[in-house]
């Protein structure tokens, strides 16, 4: 047996390991064409930063299932839309039984025939309908794993977004604390601009010394503001993208006005001064007290504790487009799936459901400081780091990115549009037309396709009443 430190060092070097009956031993890669042992589960697992916590999950699983052997190898890069590792493995019959995958890739990978559906496994091993079983996870996460009437995996971690604010700068700006109190609901975008106009500080040359907010900074994006304005990006009935709709054009025009209002080149210069490219994670315009608000994810809580522990900060809802409106949010994260060629054995199913279920998520989430997607775990304050409670409370308002075979193209199109509006190289009318022309022809190759039923609607199994606390 080797100790965990040796294990992590081996994983960091790209080796694979086996955990069997609670012991850890070295293991070579499986030869092409080797018959699969149904009690040997091969996993492409978590990224290096999470391996220690993954090991804890696997050790707990093998204690309960000593006859099941688990081989873990680091997952190949699987960024948005990068399906080359899976294609290579499927073609070469060298793929794993379970694959730790960016959930955003679910519908795309399924549409390309790279994943195995799990509906039959649910019925065989859980004895309930797939719909009933999948209701145990938050819906926006299971939506990303749904395609053409089948589910293709189980969700693991997730994130949401929040508006961070510097309390000292908020006091300096004279902001009424009640306005920032999430118990009073979200601020509006207009209120953000009112604060902006009274707080921003520029020198005699117009160079920014302090800024209220930057709508495209960190997790702020044109895509996020499309969610804020309730833009419908896909029409189920016609199976057409709607990236050139009047609603999307309205958001593009509004965003373009924001860019002009803040003067993008001056904001760019501000960021280059206080947060230059390749700066260490401790050097940001928000950490340095130069930026009042920043939209970010739970990871930033850990960064603040590590790099700026003395900073007085608060968290509140994302600003909404309409006064008195419900909060809104969007979330991403990872999942476990079974690529084509997986054994789809009972042992593989047991590990998949343990890892992504209540027990596994309760072990895994506190260490990685992410939000559980399993509803029982999300309702258990011991199943995640208490510092990110506010982000957990945002889940009832969250949706996923479009779970479509062209999800990656939509992502690329929205950020290309954002860049062109930032640089003022395209008019809003040109930008939305280019986005639609880029995505819709590809979408037509998969029609007819419909979004999951109830996509974008509140999850009846995890509502605002399940929120633990809005204490910022």
VOPAGU-2260 file (C-alpha; in pm, 1 decimal, decimal comma):
REM VOPAGU-2260
SITE   aa  ch    i         X         Y         Z
SITE  UNK   A    0       0,0       0,0       0,0
SITE  UNK   A    1     114,3     356,2     -66,9
SITE  UNK   A    2      11,2     658,6     127,2
SITE  UNK   A    3    -212,6     936,0      -2,2
SITE  UNK   A    4      74,5    1179,7     -54,1
SITE  UNK   A    5     246,3     928,2    -281,5
SITE  UNK   A    6     -84,9     871,4    -458,4
SITE  UNK   A    7    -137,0    1240,5    -528,3
SITE  UNK   A    8     221,2    1279,5    -647,2
SITE  UNK   A    9     166,5     989,3    -887,9
SITE  UNK   A   10    -160,3    1134,6   -1013,3
SITE  UNK   A   11       1,8    1472,0   -1066,4
SITE  UNK   A   12     259,5    1299,1   -1285,8
SITE  UNK   A   13     -18,3    1151,4   -1502,5
SITE  UNK   A   14      -6,1     795,5   -1363,1
SITE  UNK   A   15    -314,3     587,8   -1299,6
SITE  UNK   A   16    -388,9     414,3    -972,9
SITE  UNK   A   17    -617,2     143,4    -847,8
SITE  UNK   A   18    -812,4     142,4    -523,6
SITE  UNK   A   19    -934,9    -206,7    -442,8
SITE  UNK   A   20   -1089,6    -315,5    -116,2
SITE  UNK   A   21    -955,0       0,1      49,3
SITE  UNK   A   22    -595,9     -46,8     -71,2
SITE  UNK   A   23    -412,6     161,4    -330,5
SITE  UNK   A   24    -174,4       4,3    -580,2
SITE  UNK   A   25     -16,0     103,0    -910,6
SITE  UNK   A   26    -196,6       6,2   -1229,2
SITE  UNK   A   27    -102,4      16,4   -1596,8
SITE  UNK   A   28    -339,9     140,6   -1866,1
SITE  UNK   A   29    -580,9    -121,4   -2003,5
SITE  UNK   A   30    -466,3    -273,3   -2335,2
SITE  UNK   A   31    -688,2    -212,8   -2636,4
SITE  UNK   A   32    -948,0    -485,8   -2672,1
SITE  UNK   A   33    -913,6    -629,4   -2322,0
SITE  UNK   A   34   -1236,8    -777,7   -2190,1
SITE  UNK   A   35   -1385,3    -572,4   -1910,1
SITE  UNK   A   36   -1416,9    -716,6   -1562,5
SITE  UNK   A   37   -1764,2    -609,0   -1441,4
SITE  UNK   A   38   -1625,3    -554,0   -1090,2
SITE  UNK   A   39   -1337,1    -336,4   -1208,4
SITE  UNK   A   40   -1448,2      23,9   -1265,2
SITE  UNK   A   41   -1216,9     248,1   -1463,2
SITE  UNK   A   42   -1261,5     620,8   -1407,5
SITE  UNK   A   43   -1133,0     931,4   -1575,6
SITE  UNK   A   44   -1147,1    1138,9   -1260,2
SITE  UNK   A   45   -1122,5    1490,4   -1127,5
SITE  UNK   A   46    -862,3    1754,4   -1206,0
SITE  UNK   A   47    -542,6    1760,9   -1002,5
SITE  UNK   A   48    -667,1    2024,1    -757,7
SITE  UNK   A   49    -954,3    1797,6    -650,2
SITE  UNK   A   50    -778,9    1458,5    -642,4
SITE  UNK   A   51    -729,4    1450,8    -265,9
SITE  UNK   A   52   -1104,5    1488,7    -210,8
SITE  UNK   A   53   -1184,9    1239,5    -485,7
SITE  UNK   A   54    -960,5     988,7    -308,8
SITE  UNK   A   55   -1163,9    1036,8       8,2
SITE  UNK   A   56   -1481,6     953,2    -183,6
SITE  UNK   A   57   -1330,3     642,1    -342,3
SITE  UNK   A   58   -1194,6     517,9      -9,3
SITE  UNK   A   59   -1539,2     553,4     148,0
SITE  UNK   A   60   -1693,9     369,4    -146,9
SITE  UNK   A   61   -1448,5      78,3    -135,3
SITE  UNK   A   62   -1501,7      37,8     237,3
SITE  UNK   A   63   -1867,6     -31,0     158,4
SITE  UNK   A   64   -1790,2    -230,4    -157,7
SITE  UNK   A   65   -1466,8    -425,2     -93,4
SITE  UNK   A   66   -1522,3    -651,7    -396,3
SITE  UNK   A   67   -1518,0    -362,0    -642,0
SITE  UNK   A   68   -1184,2    -242,4    -777,8
SITE  UNK   A   69   -1160,6     122,1    -890,6
SITE  UNK   A   70    -892,2     252,2   -1123,9
SITE  UNK   A   71    -857,9     630,4   -1140,2
SITE  UNK   A   72    -673,9     820,3   -1412,1
SITE  UNK   A   73    -676,3    1199,5   -1445,6
SITE  UNK   A   74    -945,4    1308,4   -1691,3
SITE  UNK   A   75    -810,7    1432,5   -2023,4
SITE  UNK   A   76    -885,7    1797,5   -2096,2
SITE  UNK   A   77   -1257,2    1832,6   -2160,3
SITE  UNK   A   78   -1320,1    2202,1   -2190,8
SITE  UNK   A   79   -1636,0    2333,3   -2351,2
SITE  UNK   A   80   -1690,5    2140,2   -2670,1
SITE  UNK   A   81   -1358,3    1953,1   -2661,4
SITE  UNK   A   82   -1469,5    1599,8   -2745,1
SITE  UNK   A   83   -1139,6    1475,9   -2892,0
SITE  UNK   A   84   -1034,4    1269,6   -2583,6
SITE  UNK   A   85   -1367,5    1089,0   -2582,4
SITE  UNK   A   86   -1371,6    1030,2   -2958,3
SITE  UNK   A   87   -1018,5     888,7   -2946,0
SITE  UNK   A   88   -1102,6     660,5   -2653,5
SITE  UNK   A   89   -1431,4     539,2   -2802,7
SITE  UNK   A   90   -1270,6     460,0   -3137,1
SITE  UNK   A   91    -972,9     288,5   -2975,0
SITE  UNK   A   92   -1184,2     100,0   -2717,9
SITE  UNK   A   93    -967,0     247,8   -2444,9
SITE  UNK   A   94   -1231,3     459,5   -2275,6
SITE  UNK   A   95   -1323,9     444,8   -1907,0
SITE  UNK   A   96   -1643,6     320,3   -1750,0
SITE  UNK   A   97   -1702,5     660,0   -1587,3
SITE  UNK   A   98   -1592,5    1001,4   -1708,9
SITE  UNK   A   99   -1572,7    1325,6   -1506,7
SITE  UNK   A  100   -1706,1    1572,6   -1762,1
SITE  UNK   A  101   -1799,0    1938,7   -1788,0
SITE  UNK   A  102   -2176,8    1910,8   -1766,0
SITE  UNK   A  103   -2213,7    2172,9   -2037,5
SITE  UNK   A  104   -2093,2    1912,4   -2288,0
SITE  UNK   A  105   -2374,6    1669,2   -2206,4
SITE  UNK   A  106   -2622,8    1732,3   -2488,0
SITE  UNK   A  107   -2347,4    1785,9   -2743,6
SITE  UNK   A  108   -2161,8    1463,9   -2658,6
SITE  UNK   A  109   -2488,8    1268,6   -2646,3
SITE  UNK   A  110   -2596,1    1400,2   -2987,6
SITE  UNK   A  111   -2266,0    1278,3   -3133,3
SITE  UNK   A  112   -2314,7     928,2   -2993,6
SITE  UNK   A  113   -2027,2     953,8   -2747,1
SITE  UNK   A  114   -2225,3     876,1   -2429,0
SITE  UNK   A  115   -2441,1     592,2   -2302,9
SITE  UNK   A  116   -2794,3     677,4   -2180,7
SITE  UNK   A  117   -2864,7     578,2   -1821,1
SITE  UNK   A  118   -3246,1     544,8   -1827,5
SITE  UNK   A  119   -3233,0     162,7   -1842,7
SITE  UNK   A  120   -2979,3     147,2   -1557,6
SITE  UNK   A  121   -3207,5     358,6   -1339,5
SITE  UNK   A  122   -3501,4     128,1   -1402,4
SITE  UNK   A  123   -3293,4    -187,9   -1353,4
SITE  UNK   A  124   -3099,9     -95,3   -1039,8
SITE  UNK   A  125   -3318,8     169,2    -872,3
SITE  UNK   A  126   -3662,1      25,6    -953,1
SITE  UNK   A  127   -3817,7     366,8   -1022,8
SITE  UNK   A  128   -3882,8     574,2   -1332,1
SITE  UNK   A  129   -3594,3     788,3   -1464,4
SITE  UNK   A  130   -3804,3    1099,7   -1400,6
SITE  UNK   A  131   -3855,2    1011,6   -1034,2
SITE  UNK   A  132   -3492,0     920,3    -980,9
SITE  UNK   A  133   -3348,5    1230,2   -1149,2
SITE  UNK   A  134   -3568,7    1454,5    -934,9
SITE  UNK   A  135   -3318,7    1387,0    -655,1
SITE  UNK   A  136   -3080,7    1639,1    -815,2
SITE  UNK   A  137   -3145,8    2006,1    -890,4
SITE  UNK   A  138   -3319,0    2036,1   -1224,9
SITE  UNK   A  139   -3091,7    2288,1   -1393,9
SITE  UNK   A  140   -2807,7    2036,9   -1349,7
SITE  UNK   A  141   -3000,2    1735,2   -1480,3
SITE  UNK   A  142   -3124,3    1944,3   -1775,2
SITE  UNK   A  143   -2767,6    1967,2   -1904,5
SITE  UNK   A  144   -2750,2    1587,3   -1912,2
SITE  UNK   A  145   -3077,2    1536,9   -2100,7
SITE  UNK   A  146   -3107,5    1484,7   -2474,6
SITE  UNK   A  147   -3384,3    1346,8   -2694,5
SITE  UNK   A  148   -3578,2    1177,6   -2415,2
SITE  UNK   A  149   -3280,9    1023,7   -2232,5
SITE  UNK   A  150   -3050,9    1120,8   -1948,1
SITE  UNK   A  151   -2679,2    1071,9   -2000,7
SITE  UNK   A  152   -2522,6    1112,7   -1658,2
SITE  UNK   A  153   -2557,8    1228,0   -1298,3
SITE  UNK   A  154   -2463,2    1579,9   -1180,6
SITE  UNK   A  155   -2182,9    1641,4    -935,0
SITE  UNK   A  156   -2079,3    1989,8    -824,9
SITE  UNK   A  157   -2218,0    2323,1    -937,0
SITE  UNK   A  158   -2171,9    2695,3    -889,1
SITE  UNK   A  159   -2387,4    3007,3    -897,0
SITE  UNK   A  160   -2302,0    3375,4    -926,1
SITE  UNK   A  161   -2327,7    3658,5    -673,3
SITE  UNK   A  162   -2254,0    4027,4    -653,3
SITE  UNK   A  163   -1953,9    4078,4    -422,5
SITE  UNK   A  164   -1915,0    4425,4    -273,5
SITE  UNK   A  165   -1643,4    4599,1     -74,9
SITE  UNK   A  166   -1808,5    4721,6     246,5
SITE  UNK   A  167   -1556,2    4999,1     301,6
SITE  UNK   A  168   -1613,1    5135,9     -47,7
SITE  UNK   A  169   -1988,7    5100,1      -3,3
SITE  UNK   A  170   -1961,8    5314,4     311,1
SITE  UNK   A  171   -1748,0    5563,5     120,8
SITE  UNK   A  172   -2012,5    5581,9    -153,0
SITE  UNK   A  173   -2286,0    5637,9     104,9
SITE  UNK   A  174   -2491,3    5339,4     -10,3
SITE  UNK   A  175   -2792,7    5258,6     207,0
SITE  UNK   A  176   -2712,5    4915,8     361,7
SITE  UNK   A  177   -3075,5    4813,9     304,6
SITE  UNK   A  178   -3013,5    4835,9     -69,9
SITE  UNK   A  179   -2741,0    4572,2     -43,0
SITE  UNK   A  180   -2931,9    4345,6     194,8
SITE  UNK   A  181   -3032,6    4034,3      -6,4
SITE  UNK   A  182   -3332,5    3988,3     222,3
SITE  UNK   A  183   -3476,3    4296,5      50,3
SITE  UNK   A  184   -3440,2    4144,7    -294,2
SITE  UNK   A  185   -3203,1    4238,3    -575,3
SITE  UNK   A  186   -3104,5    4585,5    -680,9
SITE  UNK   A  187   -3193,9    4690,8   -1032,5
SITE  UNK   A  188   -2943,9    4761,9   -1306,7
SITE  UNK   A  189   -3062,4    5124,7   -1302,9
SITE  UNK   A  190   -2974,6    5147,1    -933,2
SITE  UNK   A  191   -2628,2    5013,3   -1012,5
SITE  UNK   A  192   -2583,5    5293,8   -1264,9
SITE  UNK   A  193   -2702,1    5551,6   -1011,5
SITE  UNK   A  194   -2429,4    5433,4    -773,9
SITE  UNK   A  195   -2183,0    5426,3   -1061,8
SITE  UNK   A  196   -2246,9    5790,5   -1151,8
SITE  UNK   A  197   -2189,2    5907,5    -795,5
SITE  UNK   A  198   -1887,4    5693,6    -709,6
SITE  UNK   A  199   -1651,7    5650,2   -1007,0
SITE  UNK   A  200   -1328,9    5846,8    -966,5
SITE  UNK   A  201   -1128,0    5970,0   -1265,4
SITE  UNK   A  202    -825,0    6197,6   -1272,2
SITE  UNK   A  203    -792,7    6511,8   -1484,7
SITE  UNK   A  204    -703,8    6300,4   -1788,7
SITE  UNK   A  205   -1010,4    6081,3   -1746,7
SITE  UNK   A  206    -812,7    5781,1   -1620,3
SITE  UNK   A  207   -1010,8    5569,3   -1377,3
SITE  UNK   A  208    -876,9    5544,8   -1024,3
SITE  UNK   A  209   -1184,2    5371,8    -881,5
SITE  UNK   A  210   -1478,6    5203,9   -1050,1
SITE  UNK   A  211   -1818,2    5095,4    -928,3
SITE  UNK   A  212   -1862,5    4795,0   -1155,0
SITE  UNK   A  213   -1767,4    4649,2   -1490,7
SITE  UNK   A  214   -2058,6    4457,0   -1648,4
SITE  UNK   A  215   -1823,0    4233,1   -1850,0
SITE  UNK   A  216   -1567,5    4167,4   -1575,4
SITE  UNK   A  217   -1504,9    3823,3   -1419,5
SITE  UNK   A  218   -1840,8    3640,3   -1438,1
SITE  UNK   A  219   -2025,2    3935,8   -1588,0
SITE  UNK   A  220   -2101,2    3878,4   -1956,1
SITE  UNK   A  221   -2343,6    3952,8   -2236,8
SITE  UNK   A  222   -2478,7    3599,3   -2191,5
SITE  UNK   A  223   -2554,1    3666,4   -1826,3
SITE  UNK   A  224   -2734,6    3990,3   -1909,6
SITE  UNK   A  225   -2942,9    3802,7   -2167,5
SITE  UNK   A  226   -3059,9    3586,2   -1876,6
SITE  UNK   A  227   -3130,5    3900,5   -1673,9
SITE  UNK   A  228   -3361,4    4026,1   -1949,3
SITE  UNK   A  229   -3532,1    3685,0   -1991,7
SITE  UNK   A  230   -3420,9    3646,8   -2351,8
SITE  UNK   A  231   -3543,6    3327,2   -2519,4
SITE  UNK   A  232   -3257,0    3191,6   -2727,6
SITE  UNK   A  233   -3421,3    2882,2   -2877,7
SITE  UNK   A  234   -3772,4    2811,6   -3004,5
SITE  UNK   A  235   -3889,5    2455,3   -2938,9
SITE  UNK   A  236   -4173,1    2460,9   -3189,6
SITE  UNK   A  237   -3969,8    2575,3   -3489,8
SITE  UNK   A  238   -3637,0    2424,9   -3373,3
SITE  UNK   A  239   -3466,6    2754,6   -3450,8
SITE  UNK   A  240   -3212,5    2957,5   -3261,0
SITE  UNK   A  241   -3330,3    3307,4   -3168,8
SITE  UNK   A  242   -3000,4    3490,8   -3134,9
SITE  UNK   A  243   -3124,9    3762,5   -3371,4
SITE  UNK   A  244   -3461,9    3815,4   -3201,2
SITE  UNK   A  245   -3583,6    4160,5   -3103,7
SITE  UNK   A  246   -3524,6    4074,0   -2738,6
SITE  UNK   A  247   -3163,5    3974,1   -2801,2
SITE  UNK   A  248   -3112,3    4281,5   -3017,5
SITE  UNK   A  249   -3246,2    4493,8   -2732,5
SITE  UNK   A  250   -2992,9    4343,7   -2489,5
SITE  UNK   A  251   -2711,2    4390,9   -2742,7
SITE  UNK   A  252   -2807,9    4758,3   -2783,4
SITE  UNK   A  253   -2828,0    4807,8   -2406,3
SITE  UNK   A  254   -2491,5    4638,0   -2353,9
SITE  UNK   A  255   -2336,5    4849,8   -2630,7
SITE  UNK   A  256   -2456,6    5163,8   -2451,7
SITE  UNK   A  257   -2292,9    5041,3   -2129,1
SITE  UNK   A  258   -1964,8    4996,4   -2314,9
SITE  UNK   A  259   -1983,0    5353,0   -2443,9
SITE  UNK   A  260   -2094,4    5490,6   -2109,1
SITE  UNK   A  261   -1794,1    5346,8   -1924,5
SITE  UNK   A  262   -1558,9    5401,9   -2221,0
SITE  UNK   A  263   -1420,3    5053,4   -2280,4
SITE  UNK   A  264   -1058,5    5161,6   -2359,5
SITE  UNK   A  265   -1040,3    5349,3   -2028,4
SITE  UNK   A  266   -1179,3    5050,4   -1839,6
SITE  UNK   A  267    -928,3    4831,1   -2020,9
SITE  UNK   A  268    -648,5    5062,2   -1907,7
SITE  UNK   A  269    -784,9    5052,3   -1551,0
SITE  UNK   A  270    -777,4    4670,7   -1549,7
SITE  UNK   A  271    -428,0    4664,2   -1702,7
SITE  UNK   A  272    -306,8    4889,9   -1421,5
SITE  UNK   A  273    -460,5    4715,7   -1121,9
SITE  UNK   A  274    -499,9    4363,7   -1261,5
SITE  UNK   A  275    -248,9    4320,1   -1544,8
SITE  UNK   A  276    -241,1    4006,8   -1761,2
SITE  UNK   A  277     -84,6    3706,6   -1584,4
SITE  UNK   A  278    -100,7    3885,8   -1249,4
SITE  UNK   A  279     -91,4    3657,6    -943,6
SITE  UNK   A  280    -435,3    3564,7    -806,5
SITE  UNK   A  281    -381,2    3799,3    -513,7
SITE  UNK   A  282    -361,6    4101,6    -746,5
SITE  UNK   A  283    -706,2    4208,4    -866,1
SITE  UNK   A  284    -879,5    4542,7    -897,4
SITE  UNK   A  285   -1142,7    4421,7    -649,5
SITE  UNK   A  286    -891,6    4293,8    -392,8
SITE  UNK   A  287    -694,5    4618,0    -411,7
SITE  UNK   A  288    -996,1    4828,5    -314,8
SITE  UNK   A  289   -1028,6    4992,0    -656,7
SITE  UNK   A  290   -1357,1    4829,6    -759,1
SITE  UNK   A  291   -1672,8    4844,0    -549,5
SITE  UNK   A  292   -1866,9    4552,2    -705,2
SITE  UNK   A  293   -1764,7    4231,3    -880,0
SITE  UNK   A  294   -1976,8    3944,3   -1009,7
SITE  UNK   A  295   -1813,7    3612,5    -926,5
SITE  UNK   A  296   -1851,1    3249,2    -812,7
SITE  UNK   A  297   -1788,1    3055,7    -487,3
SITE  UNK   A  298   -1417,9    3015,4    -572,1
SITE  UNK   A  299   -1371,0    3384,6    -498,4
SITE  UNK   A  300   -1471,8    3329,7    -136,4
SITE  UNK   A  301   -1173,5    3101,3     -93,2
SITE  UNK   A  302    -948,2    3346,9    -275,6
SITE  UNK   A  303   -1057,6    3629,9     -47,1
SITE  UNK   A  304    -990,1    3421,7     262,3
SITE  UNK   A  305    -647,7    3327,2     127,7
SITE  UNK   A  306    -525,5    3651,5     -27,7
SITE  UNK   A  307    -729,8    3926,1     139,9
SITE  UNK   A  308    -846,2    3792,6     477,4
SITE  UNK   A  309    -884,4    4140,6     625,2
SITE  UNK   A  310   -1116,9    4266,4     352,5
SITE  UNK   A  311   -1468,9    4354,2     464,0
SITE  UNK   A  312   -1693,5    4222,8     189,5
SITE  UNK   A  313   -2055,9    4126,4     142,3
SITE  UNK   A  314   -2262,9    3923,9     -99,9
SITE  UNK   A  315   -2593,3    4008,9    -259,3
SITE  UNK   A  316   -2808,9    3915,2    -557,6
SITE  UNK   A  317   -2717,9    3991,3    -914,8
SITE  UNK   A  318   -2883,1    4315,4   -1029,4
SITE  UNK   A  319   -3206,8    4259,2   -1219,3
SITE  UNK   A  320   -3356,7    4432,3   -1518,5
SITE  UNK   A  321   -3689,1    4512,4   -1352,8
SITE  UNK   A  322   -3774,7    4660,3   -1013,0
SITE  UNK   A  323   -3936,3    4409,5    -781,1
SITE  UNK   A  324   -3832,3    4119,4   -1001,6
SITE  UNK   A  325   -3729,5    3778,1    -877,0
SITE  UNK   A  326   -3356,0    3712,5    -848,7
SITE  UNK   A  327   -3196,8    3537,1   -1144,1
SITE  UNK   A  328   -2881,6    3328,8   -1180,3
SITE  UNK   A  329   -2707,4    3068,7   -1392,5
SITE  UNK   A  330   -2485,6    2779,6   -1298,7
SITE  UNK   A  331   -2234,6    2537,1   -1445,9
SITE  UNK   A  332   -2043,3    2240,6   -1311,7
SITE  UNK   A  333   -1939,8    1880,5   -1367,6
SITE  UNK   A  334   -2099,3    1537,4   -1389,2
SITE  UNK   A  335   -2018,6    1169,2   -1420,4
SITE  UNK   A  336   -2116,2    1003,9   -1746,7
SITE  UNK   A  337   -2060,3     667,5   -1915,8
SITE  UNK   A  338   -1886,3     700,9   -2252,8
SITE  UNK   A  339   -1966,0     461,9   -2535,4
SITE  UNK   A  340   -1794,2     131,4   -2461,5
SITE  UNK   A  341   -1842,2     159,7   -2084,4
SITE  UNK   A  342   -1913,8    -171,7   -1915,4
SITE  UNK   A  343   -2232,8     -14,3   -1776,0
SITE  UNK   A  344   -2200,2    -276,8   -1504,2
SITE  UNK   A  345   -2373,7    -276,5   -1169,2
SITE  UNK   A  346   -2038,5    -192,5   -1008,7
SITE  UNK   A  347   -1996,2     112,0   -1233,6
SITE  UNK   A  348   -2351,1     222,1   -1153,8
SITE  UNK   A  349   -2290,9     180,4    -779,9
SITE  UNK   A  350   -1981,7     400,9    -795,0
SITE  UNK   A  351   -2154,5     660,3   -1011,2
SITE  UNK   A  352   -2451,9     688,1    -777,4
SITE  UNK   A  353   -2236,1     689,5    -464,0
SITE  UNK   A  354   -2001,3     959,6    -592,7
SITE  UNK   A  355   -2278,6    1189,2    -719,5
SITE  UNK   A  356   -2527,5    1101,1    -446,0
SITE  UNK   A  357   -2568,8    1232,2     -94,1
SITE  UNK   A  358   -2281,9    1036,8      64,7
SITE  UNK   A  359   -2024,2    1114,9    -201,7
SITE  UNK   A  360   -2116,5    1480,6    -237,1
SITE  UNK   A  361   -2109,0    1529,1     140,6
SITE  UNK   A  362   -1749,9    1401,5     141,3
SITE  UNK   A  363   -1640,6    1583,7    -173,4
SITE  UNK   A  364   -1798,7    1930,1    -165,0
SITE  UNK   A  365   -1662,6    2083,3     158,1
SITE  UNK   A  366   -1305,2    2031,9      39,6
SITE  UNK   A  367   -1346,9    2172,3    -311,5
SITE  UNK   A  368   -1574,7    2455,7    -191,8
SITE  UNK   A  369   -1841,4    2383,3    -451,6
SITE  UNK   A  370   -2218,8    2348,3    -425,3
SITE  UNK   A  371   -2385,1    2004,3    -411,5
SITE  UNK   A  372   -2635,1    1924,7    -685,7
SITE  UNK   A  373   -2788,5    1638,8    -489,8
SITE  UNK   A  374   -3089,7    1799,0    -322,8
SITE  UNK   A  375   -3049,9    1612,0       6,4
SITE  UNK   A  376   -2687,6    1730,8      24,8
SITE  UNK   A  377   -2780,5    2087,1     -76,4
SITE  UNK   A  378   -3023,3    2096,9     215,4
SITE  UNK   A  379   -2758,6    1966,9     457,8
SITE  UNK   A  380   -2532,9    2250,8     581,8
SITE  UNK   A  381   -2264,7    1993,8     666,4
SITE  UNK   A  382   -2238,4    1889,1     301,4
SITE  UNK   A  383   -2061,1    2205,4     184,4
SITE  UNK   A  384   -1835,9    2480,8     315,3
SITE  UNK   A  385   -2052,7    2718,5     523,9
SITE  UNK   A  386   -1869,8    3015,0     370,7
SITE  UNK   A  387   -2055,0    2955,1      41,5
SITE  UNK   A  388   -2405,8    2931,3     192,6
SITE  UNK   A  389   -2522,9    3237,1      -0,9
SITE  UNK   A  390   -2434,9    3069,0    -331,1
SITE  UNK   A  391   -2633,1    2760,9    -229,3
SITE  UNK   A  392   -2926,4    2990,5    -156,7
SITE  UNK   A  393   -2909,1    3115,9    -515,6
SITE  UNK   A  394   -2981,4    2774,2    -667,1
SITE  UNK   A  395   -3361,3    2812,1    -677,0
SITE  UNK   A  396   -3310,6    3104,3    -916,3
SITE  UNK   A  397   -3050,5    2939,4   -1138,2
SITE  UNK   A  398   -3073,4    2795,1   -1485,7
SITE  UNK   A  399   -2821,8    2613,5   -1702,5
SITE  UNK   A  400   -2677,6    2711,9   -2032,9
SITE  UNK   A  401   -2882,0    2583,8   -2327,9
SITE  UNK   A  402   -2867,2    2201,0   -2323,9
SITE  UNK   A  403   -2850,3    2170,2   -2701,5
SITE  UNK   A  404   -2615,9    1994,7   -2946,7
SITE  UNK   A  405   -2493,4    2343,6   -3041,1
SITE  UNK   A  406   -2438,8    2464,1   -2684,5
SITE  UNK   A  407   -2070,7    2529,2   -2745,4
SITE  UNK   A  408   -2143,7    2725,8   -3061,3
SITE  UNK   A  409   -2395,7    2938,8   -2870,1
SITE  UNK   A  410   -2129,3    3007,8   -2606,5
SITE  UNK   A  411   -1874,3    3104,3   -2870,9
SITE  UNK   A  412   -2126,8    3318,3   -3058,5
SITE  UNK   A  413   -2227,3    3511,3   -2746,8
SITE  UNK   A  414   -1868,8    3590,3   -2650,6
SITE  UNK   A  415   -1778,5    3683,2   -3007,5
SITE  UNK   A  416   -2074,6    3920,5   -2999,9
SITE  UNK   A  417   -1958,9    4059,0   -2665,6
SITE  UNK   A  418   -1606,5    4119,7   -2796,6
SITE  UNK   A  419   -1733,8    4295,6   -3108,0
SITE  UNK   A  420   -1957,8    4520,1   -2897,5
SITE  UNK   A  421   -1673,1    4592,8   -2655,6
SITE  UNK   A  422   -1450,5    4696,6   -2944,3
SITE  UNK   A  423   -1740,4    4865,7   -3125,9
SITE  UNK   A  424   -1632,0    4678,4   -3439,0
SITE  UNK   A  425   -1989,6    4569,3   -3513,6
SITE  UNK   A  426   -2325,3    4733,0   -3460,0
SITE  UNK   A  427   -2570,5    4543,4   -3239,6
SITE  UNK   A  428   -2773,3    4463,0   -3551,8
SITE  UNK   A  429   -2468,8    4315,5   -3725,7
SITE  UNK   A  430   -2357,8    4128,7   -3413,3
SITE  UNK   A  431   -2687,0    3943,0   -3357,6
SITE  UNK   A  432   -2715,9    3855,6   -3727,4
SITE  UNK   A  433   -2365,1    3709,0   -3731,4
SITE  UNK   A  434   -2439,4    3506,6   -3415,1
SITE  UNK   A  435   -2758,7    3362,5   -3562,7
SITE  UNK   A  436   -2591,9    3279,4   -3894,3
SITE  UNK   A  437   -2308,8    3105,1   -3709,3
SITE  UNK   A  438   -2524,5    2879,1   -3491,4
SITE  UNK   A  439   -2861,0    2813,8   -3657,2
SITE  UNK   A  440   -2745,4    2620,6   -3968,6
SITE  UNK   A  441   -2567,6    2370,0   -3743,8
SITE  UNK   A  442   -2872,1    2346,4   -3518,8
SITE  UNK   A  443   -3085,4    2247,1   -3817,0
SITE  UNK   A  444   -2879,2    1930,9   -3862,4
SITE  UNK   A  445   -3016,5    1798,6   -3531,2
SITE  UNK   A  446   -3382,3    1898,8   -3563,7
SITE  UNK   A  447   -3633,9    1816,7   -3436,8
SITE  UNK   A  448   -3499,5    1879,3   -3085,0
SITE  UNK   A  449   -3676,2    2021,1   -2782,0
SITE  UNK   A  450   -3536,5    2158,6   -2459,0
SITE  UNK   A  451   -3610,7    1954,3   -2144,5
SITE  UNK   A  452   -3963,6    2007,9   -2019,7
SITE  UNK   A  453   -3968,7    2295,4   -1773,3
SITE  UNK   A  454   -3624,4    2422,1   -1874,6
SITE  UNK   A  455   -3558,6    2758,5   -1711,2
SITE  UNK   A  456   -3850,8    2727,0   -1469,9
SITE  UNK   A  457   -3819,9    2702,1   -1088,4
SITE  UNK   A  458   -3737,0    2358,1    -953,1
SITE  UNK   A  459   -4032,1    2236,9    -741,1
SITE  UNK   A  460   -3793,8    2015,1    -541,8
SITE  UNK   A  461   -3556,4    2293,0    -438,0
SITE  UNK   A  462   -3724,9    2626,7    -380,2
SITE  UNK   A  463   -3645,8    2953,1    -203,7
SITE  UNK   A  464   -3805,9    2807,1     108,9
SITE  UNK   A  465   -3514,5    2561,0     120,7
SITE  UNK   A  466   -3260,8    2844,6     148,1
SITE  UNK   A  467   -3081,4    2829,1     481,7
SITE  UNK   A  468   -2987,7    3192,9     530,5
SITE  UNK   A  469   -2947,2    3522,8     351,6
SITE  UNK   A  470   -2693,9    3651,0     602,2
SITE  UNK   A  471   -2431,7    3837,7     397,4
